[in-house]
């Protein structure tokens, strides 16, 4: 099925009898409240339809969509609330287009950052004696955000705007520590040196980068690949934007806080049809 050739409502009507009973409750609500649903995140739709978030996501998968976020974007298009840019240079010209473009950038991460990768990083952070978060330049706000929020969840962290500081923190650390390094280009000299120092101290390393062919990635214990889908027509790429790194922060913190639930769900212990937790988390984003 090509989504561009059929509306979401028509697709639901065609597929309705193939849905499970719980999924039909969510589908019924969508059919009766299509304009409202465009503005609801997955939690809100689950509450209003008397179902669960997992049921909503499974319904979307059953209908042939990647997840709830994609289906809602298409519903917005169907309702005429979402229009293609009218300019010839591909610029986004309305708030709907700008936010929807950002939303597509975030949702695309689920194709490159698996649940297993999130769990790997979350486990390393949960077991670390100390977490050293390192980056430079305009990544510093990302570092502060992650460090502060990890500390709010009881995990010990060091983070600084000065490379000299994080070099000192790592040199004074132990093999039970973890270095969390952020470099979209994979070429930040200070970040690379920090990772090299971490390896000398036999620390675990988590790398967040857009480049997998860089030497400092080779020995990492976990790599979170931050990728921009350049073929995405709804997004004008902004080289100074760190929206995806912020989204990784959110997803990782969710995985840290809900580690055992996600592991059980991934192993099918609580659900016969496990739902990808990354899909579920990203489905909570507003358009």
MOHUGI-V630494 format. One record per run of one state. SS is the DSSP state (hx for helix, st for strand, lp for the rest). FROM is the first residue (numbers start at 0). LEN is the number of residues. If there is no record, write none. Layout:
{{SS FROM LEN} {SS FROM LEN}}
This chain:
{{lp 0 2} {hx 2 3} {lp 5 2} {hx 7 11} {lp 18 2} {hx 20 12} {lp 32 1} {hx 33 4} {lp 37 4} {hx 41 8} {lp 49 3} {hx 52 10} {lp 62 5} {hx 67 11} {lp 78 16} {hx 94 17} {lp 111 3} {hx 114 13} {lp 127 3} {st 130 4} {lp 134 2} {hx 136 16} {lp 152 4} {st 156 3} {lp 159 3} {hx 162 9} {lp 171 6} {st 177 5} {lp 182 6} {hx 188 12} {lp 200 3} {st 203 6} {lp 209 5} {hx 214 3} {lp 217 4} {st 221 4} {lp 225 17} {hx 242 15} {lp 257 1} {hx 258 8} {lp 266 10} {hx 276 6} {lp 282 5}}
